[in-house]
Amino acid sequence: MLRQLLISVLILLMLSVCIFWILGRYSSIGYGGYGGFSSYIAWLGKIVSGELGISRLYQQSVSDLLWLRLQATMVLLAIILLLIVPFALLLGALAGARPDSWFGKMICFFVMLFSCMPEFTIAIFCILIFSYHFGILSPNSEIVSGFQPLILPIIVLFLYGVSHLTRILRQSVMQVMHTPYIRTAVMKGLPFHHIVIRHGLRNAMMPAVKQFIVLMPWLLSAVIVTEFFFDYQGLGALLVEAALFDDVDVLQACILLSVLIMVLMQLSADLYYKRLQARMIVKKID
């Protein structure tokens, strides 16, 4: 655990140097373009203490603005993960356990369809179907209230995320189902659902988690694109607006926070993978 933590801190420091050299030294908390080591240390001290400057576009504290937008993004991301994981586990197990059945083939078809489509293409189709054809949802999150601004972004990110994760789990379950201990369990007469859940899916989790770690940056970038596409007032939309209107203070803060979130997500997934690997080793010894 200590090794992964040190690597994560080192990655954050290296990326902060890059961000300072490209953006930070030109921000209001920078030093007029001077990129020396002492300037970087002073800039980093301000960042760590929460002194992020004033937004030129919104004329308010970057810290306050970032906190409001981060809450909106975290709500969206939490809902997406709570939906994606159980659905992907169910669909991946069903499609991987019986890949030649009509249900497995149907899952495979839709998974391949949506995993081949970028998130903005899925967003366009959702707008055409739910906004223009049926007229039940607005494509602009700013002009609606309540839970409705979340619906279209959730649909887009759910289809994008669940298709990729289901494809990974399906492949892992298919490989596990052809192993000798699964064949032994079948010959012993154990119920098929028991074999799939207790043996197949459990052993398929390790390679699936490993590949899902690689997928995480794509999921975060999909959140950013989707927020901007639907004008959802989250961190991703703020980042794009800051880049378009040359708001350096907001832009550097959004990039730094995105990097921090990504590193923490990678670290959490890596630690979970190590824990899962240790549990599997203990079960095999037992």
Secondary structure, DSSP 8 states (H G I E B T S, - for coil): -HHHHHHHHHHHHHHHHHHHHHTGGGSTTS-TT---HHHHHHHHHHHHTT---B-TTT-SBHHHHHHHHHHHHHHHHHHHHHHHHHHHHHHHHHHHHSTTSHHHHHHHHHHHHHHTS-HHHHHHHHIIIIIIIS--S-S-GGG--TTHHHHHHHHHHHHHHHHHHHHHHHHHHHHHTTSHHHHHHHHTT--HHHIIIIIIIHHHHHHHHHHHHHHHHHHHHHHHHHHHHTT--SHHHHHHHHHHTT-HHHHHHHHHHHHHHHHHHHHHHHHHHHHHHHHHHHHHH-
